[in-house]
Amino acid sequence: MYGFGSIVLTRFPFTDLSADKRRLALIVSRDNERRSDLVVAFITSVPRRVMSR
C-alpha cells in the first residue's frame, strides 16, 4: 500500500476529460491502509515565482 509522503506515477485527466497525462504525484492522505481512495498532489518541475506583498 502507498503511505503518506510516497511519490507515485498516476494519470491526471485534462479538464475536459478528453484525455489524460501521466504525472508524478505526492500522497498526502494518511491512514491509507483503511481507505479505498488516496489524496494526491500533482508534482511539477516548473518553478513558480512567489509574489511578495
Phi, psi and omega in degrees: 000157181270135181254166177306132179090355178287149175253129184231160174258122183218168179268132174246120181286150172291159183304321181274003179061020180285336180195184176216171180223140178278130182220158172284145179218152178256130177285121181246356177273155178247172180054042184289343178292333183259000184243154177264348179243150175245150172254125183234158176238130179299138177250132179234154176260002180276116179290143178246140179274127178273127181273129178273155182269000000 
